[in-house]
Amino acid sequence: MQMANNEKCCSTQLIDGDGAFNVGGIENFMKEVKLSECGLSYAVVSIMGPQSSGKSTLLNSLFCTNFTEMDAFKGRSQTTRGIWMARCVGIEPCTLVMDLEGTDGRERGEDDTTFEKQSALFALAISDIVLINMWCHDIGREQAANKPLLKTVFQVMMRLFSPRKTTMLFVIRDKTKTPLENLEPVLREDIQKIWDSVPKPDAHKETPLSEFFIVEVVALSSFEEKEEQFKEQVANLRQRFYHSIAPGGLAGDRRGVVPASGFSFSAQEIWKIIKENKDLDLPAHKVMVATVRCEEIANEKYDLFATNKDWCELEEAVQSGPISGFGKKLNSLITTCLSEYDAEANYFDEGVRSAKQKQLQEKLFQLVQPTFQIALGHIRSGILDKFKEAFDKALNGGEGFSSAANKCIEFYMAQFDEGCADVVIEIANWDTSKGREKLQREIDAHVASVRASKMSELVSSYEEKLKEALSAPVETLLDGANSDTWPSIRKLLNRETQSAVSGFSVELIRFDVDEQQKKSMIVSLEDYAKGVIEAKAREEAGRVLISMKDRFMTLFSHDSDSMPRIWTGKEDVRAITKSARSSCLKLLSVMAVIRLDDGDDIYDIEKTLIVALADSSSSYAKDKSTMAVEPLASSTWDQVPPSKTLITPVQCKSLWRQFKMETEYSVSQAISAQEANNRSRHWLPPPWAIVALLILGFNEFMTLLRNPLYLGVIFVGYLLIKALWAQLDITGEFRHGALPGIISLSSKFVPTIMNLIRKLAEEGHGRHAAKVPAGRVTSSSASSSVTSSGNGAEYTSSSKYE
């Protein structure tokens, strides 16, 4: 890139002589002149003309540029090769000037007009004003140098489908004395003839020249002969380029302007199409340039937004919790980004610009959407936590469940709406209804969970109350089973169930339970009450054998006053046993079947059991012989559903058999006790035996009287026998029968004798050790005492002799 002496002027070769586009050169040139900032406020001027016709000199004089000029002293030759571009100095708006390679040059040859046509088409495609540099003496000549040039211009113009309306300014060089007023009509006539002669597509056969070009004519004096006049005329011409794009200016009617930021890309693409020898569709090209540039701008703005410090800080901060003013902050950042895009893409095709802006907006929305959802999630979770806390507090404060739930839901849903207003991004206008619905579902789920928990607690409390109210009384009633047991249990069940249902129904009002659910829960509570009784009945039925034995022992071992029964021999053991067993049979009949319904009293289990199990002396038992089938040979009771059966007939028979076996011993013991008691009262022999003893033993009695020593021996023997009797507790041992008494005495007899001998030996040894006064006669007397203990007996005796 060449720099002029004036720093504001710079130039670069846009296309070299071989047709290569200088991409790097134009990029640097645009940065240098800050073309991207101009928007649509810029103009492009190009110049065409024969080689060595002073084009570069004219441009340098007219726009203060620094294009290379021909050195006249070195001869006439090609000075400008390819296409050069420079910025005009001191002209507003920004004006770019292109200096094209001259036509009809000997360097390229007579037949090589390809580059000439390509450069002409390129200039017409991007220029607002085209200067046609021509000699004054060529006007009106058929074979003048300007005619091939004009033909080239008009021919390439036909390759533009919708060409721009270009201002064509004819600069007549080295003007003669002929007035311009006379020259201009001739020139315009020649131009029209050339236009008419150029082949045109069908669409433009009748199109006038004015539809494509604005023709202006200006004349300049010779630079070499009248330099001062030339400069003055150039200065006047320069004034016409000020505000050239304003209405009424040289390029005031231009169309299809490419925004300045897309000029470099547009020029590259146009030259590429021209080089490929394709027809140039300028409207389509304009859209293509707008598409590329708008996309570049959108990507640039997106990248800037993604790395924006404020956005990064906001994105990071929202991870840890809610942020006040989140929506406004993010909306401001997005709006700023889109505004910057609009500012740079403002001059491109509106449809393309809007489409790319929408794409940029969607990309920005996709970028911030996760963060927005996180922020919305913080609001939702925070509201949910506050709702739970407030709801629990309201319930703990005694407020009704439904009332507390409705108030809290209404209040905190409104709080969520306010929170959404702070989070929502205005430009995005995202629908937060899904978040609201999710919060509503979470709140409803929590309310349902709490309701279920509270109702479960309520049900559990009433079930516990029913269990406490029924278990112990039912157990007591079943323990004292009689004919009124099940009616009493039903009465108890109805009373306690009605009381519980009444309180339960009042409690359910707080939970806003519908009638159907309320009925279902009440039925469930009533079923639970029945279940408690059934469970207790089954539990008692499982230990019915123990209960029967306990009842039998209570009735058998105690009298009507509940005092322990002493078997004196006067009691009727058979009657007592029968009565006790009948009571136990009643207990078994009561426990056999559950009777919680009023209609269950028809089950006459007792009669069946009496017929099958009672003694043969019973009136019911007498009917047994008339029955064809054993009544207890079944696993079910007649007309009794299995669900109400606690003890089957077969089980009843087995239990009764076992019960009788285990209670037989107590009965036999009672009978033995009576027999022992009777024997203890009649241990003396009968009177006739006593009389016989006196008659037959008279001689022995007289012998004892005649010999007192026998009396002493008999007395000592009596004492020994009495001591053994007391020590061995012979009366108590024989109370339970003769055989058990004999066996027990046989095991205790020898130890007792040994213990008695040891005591007598110890007593005798003590007597010999004592001091006795001499000459004193002692008489003997004997006494004995017996001390009994739980482990044995201890005998002591003393004798005194005088």
C-alpha angles and dihedrals in degrees: 000000000000122000123211124224087256106070092219092064121077134160140189139184105256098186124011126223091268093056097255114148114230100224096170092046095054092045091054090043092054092049091048095052092035090232093163089069094059099074106187093337098102137087134210120214124187133181130214131183147118119309115274092013093128099260096143091044091052092049094048090050096042100042103019091244127151105230115154112263129208117262104229092199090061094054133255113306141135111297104167115052118188119344125316128193132202139167119248114240120233098000124122130241101036106276124196120201126204120200109203127204111265122257128237093031121163091220092072095037133235097284101041102091097137097100090042091058093041093052091046091052091046091052093049091048097054105022127093093192125030118196113209107202111204140159119253093227090059092066111108094011117123095212097040120140093245095063096069088046093053091045089053091050094049094044095053090044087066089062090065107088093203105010124200117253099253128193109232109201113191110207110199108206127208094015115208128212091279106110118247089236088066096041098048097062091050091049093048090049091052090048092051092049091051090048091050092049096051113097111246134192117256092259092061103033092111097030112122122231091246089066090066105025142035104210119210127174128204131169128213130193123239113289093211099044102032104024097157093048088046092054092048091052091047090052090053091048090050090061090063090063093060108104089356094164094053117104107283092021126119091271098026093123098049120137138200098025116185113224112254094247089060097045095098095049092043092052091049093050093045092051090046091054092045092050090052087054093238126146111262115234101195097188091051089044090052090053091047092051091046090050094051096042096043090050091050091049092046092050090047092051092046092053091048090051093048091054095038110132095222092050093048092049091048092048092050095044094052090061091070100044149315119318123212112239092011094148095049093047094050092042089054092051093049093045091051091050092050091046091054089050091050091049093055098037095040097109098047125095107303096224093050092043093051093046093051091045089054090050091049090049091051091049090050090048090050089050096051097035095089091048091048090051091050091051090047089048090054090053092048096047092045092051091046092052091048090048092052092049094047092044093051090046091052092049092047088051090062099255117148115267098237093042092049092046095049094047094047093045093050094047098045095042086057088049089053091052089053090048091050090052088058093047101039118103108229097208092049094047090198118186111245093185092104090055089047091049090049091051089048090052092048092048091046090049091050092047090048090048092049091044090051091046094047093044090047089052089047093049091045092051093051091044089052090049090050091047091051092045095049110030101067097038092047091049090051093048092048091047090056093041116181139137093292096049100098095038087052091049091050091049090049091047094051093047096048094040093051090048092050094044091051093053092039092054091052091051092050091060089072091059097054092234117177119242095253094052090044091055091047092052093047091051089049091052091049090049089050090054090052089046091055091054093044091049091049090046092051090047091052090044089056090059097035092120091059090047091050093050091046091050092046093050091047094051095037098045098040132057128227090279090055090248119140109269117240112205101225095160096257095090122099099234093182094055093044091049092048093049093048092047091049090054090049090049087053089053091051092049091050092050096045098077136027111237107186095137123073091236092057092083088084089076101101097192094150093061091050092050093047091050092049103035111020123102118276091247089068118101090231092050090056088062091057092079089060094056116096097205131043103254094214096049092101141081094223136049119241111268091354117122114232090239090065096045116105100167121021122222091253091052091049091055092048093047092049092050091050091044092054092047093052095046097045091083093057091051093048090048090053091050091049091049090054092050092048091049091051091051092049091057094050104043095124117088119253120273094255089057091051092050090048090049092052093047097044095039097047093105093050090049091053090049090056091051092051092047111041092184088076088056091056091049091048091048092051090047089050091052091049093048091047092049090050090047092053094041095049094040090221094179092054093045094054093047091089095047142296099270097048088046094052092047092049094046092048091058094047101038101082097044090049093052091048092050091049093050090049091053092048090050092051090049093050093049089053092053095054090051093055122092117247123194113245122250091019118131116212129199124210131241126168133211132170137194130194125211118191128199136175092261102043144311133282121205126201128182136175133194132192124197126195 
